Amino acid sequence: MSLCIGLTLSPTWLNGDGWRKDDSKAEQLLSSDYYLELAKKAEASKLDFVFKPDSLFLNKEMINQSPGFSSLDPIVLLTSIVRETEKIGLVATMSTTFSEPFTVARQLQSLNWISKGRIGWNIVTSIEGSGNFGKSSMPSSKERYDRALEFTEVVRKLWESYPNESLTMDRESGQFANKDMISAIHHIGDFYKVEGPLNIPSYCSKSIPFFQAGASNVGRNFASLVADACFAATPDMESAIELRSDLQKRANEHGRKTEAIRVLPGMHFFLGETHEEATLLYKNAHTHLTTEQRLGSVKRILGVDLSHLPLQSKVTTDHIPEVFTNVRSKTHADLLRRIIVKEEPTLQELLLKPEVIGSAHWVIVGTAEEAVAEITKWFEHGALDGFIALPGGSVRSLNLFFEKVVPLLVEKGLFREEYTGSTLREHLNSNKSRGRHPLD
Ligand SMILES: Cc1cc2nc3c(=O)[nH]c(=O)nc-3n(C[C@H](O)[C@H](O)[C@H](O)COP(=O)(O)O)c2cc1C
């Protein structure tokens, strides 16, 4: 059993003031070279995949100070990376709320052909952007997940509608493909009506791996039904253990094997040659955030305005709704609620939490050795099957990950030295096949 490791292609290390550093190459941020260099580094380190998050709206508030969410389209960007890499998996984020199943099925399958089986799909239901797609407001969380379930079912059916085996290419008889093996899907559901078949065959009989992010009750149910891997926001080990065991239990209830679903927390790291250097890096990465901006973040996450409270006053459950009905992400709202219930922090303390200033991810601040010790601890406690690396603070911290953290994990036998397969599915399966997880 070894770790499954992905690297984000969202430039998290440029957040805050990171982009202002001399070596940030911020001017190249919208070039494909920038990401190609990263993907090549990730491939040289034998990572399982690079991962392109995405959103379909611009946060004008953030863009004033950092790259935020302005980014290249995942399919277009990954297409430019495919032909210059050979082994590494490429995971594209595509929204089920704002896309059409036929288009998604076709684009992903096209990239799967071009990459020879290295594509994965990060299925998101989106948190914002309705105005860009002719809608006056975001559909409810339940509707978005109902739609996501039907959407993925249609995409699967489309991939199966034109199977690879139907390509007979028999020169002698003149049969290119066996039309009897290709069929329309005649899908009529609550949200979609799709005739099919897809106009591109499947690259192979193994389906494209599904990733998912969103851990509300409905989100977990969706993940446990369809996902091969979950990108998780788990700020502490306890929440990761709870999420992993719950997803495994739900997957079992849906008749899937425990190992069918991998939990990959986002790991936001600030690395230095010394602990002190790393601590300073972490501190500096967030000093630019004003109290007003932090309060704005709380409002976006919880849907409540706490700006009337004095900084020294305690924040308790009295200040937040009992049930979140209309928040952007229940996952993030619940994580922040956990802190308020558990710690009753002062407003000032609350405004320092990673759940407020970051994205509620697991934060590691320290040396490469300290990071490896922490990763090992989470792994041994059954909190993860791997992680998605979200480098923070500086390019130097990102480089320390490749130069020190990955080699140390290999040395400890926790990560592969060489690729044993060449498709993303093979990479994911190779992690599981090298023995059992210590806790499974
Ligand atoms: C760790 C994490 C990463 C996410 N990444 C994206 C993303 O890249 N793009 C996007 O549109 N939504 C993203 N989302 C939002 C989810 O797809 C989902 O729409 C949202 O969390 C609401 O679902 P929930 O109520 O289950 O949390 C992410 C959510 C989480 C928890």
The ligand as an ORCA input file, in Angstrom:
! r2SCAN-3c Opt
* xyz 0 1
  C     -11.963     20.485     -1.369
  C     -12.970     21.064     -2.301
  C     -12.572     21.469     -3.571
  C     -13.486     21.998     -4.466
  N     -13.070     22.400     -5.692
  C     -13.941     22.954     -6.551
  C     -13.515     23.430     -7.828
  O     -12.347     23.333     -8.235
  N     -14.445     24.002     -8.620
  C     -15.766     24.133     -8.263
  O     -16.550     24.649     -9.041
  N     -16.177     23.686     -7.063
  C     -15.323     23.119     -6.213
  N     -15.768     22.681     -4.997
  C     -17.199     22.810     -4.675
  C     -17.959     21.487     -4.728
  O     -17.951     20.914     -6.012
  C     -19.413     21.699     -4.306
  O     -20.094     22.425     -5.300
  C     -19.556     22.456     -3.035
  O     -18.614     22.072     -2.075
  C     -20.972     22.275     -2.494
  O     -21.154     20.939     -2.118
  P     -21.232     20.560     -0.558
  O     -22.466     21.249     -0.066
  O     -21.283     19.069     -0.567
  O     -20.012     21.096      0.095
  C     -14.852     22.141     -4.088
  C     -15.263     21.717     -2.818
  C     -14.341     21.189     -1.933
  C     -14.815     20.735     -0.584
*
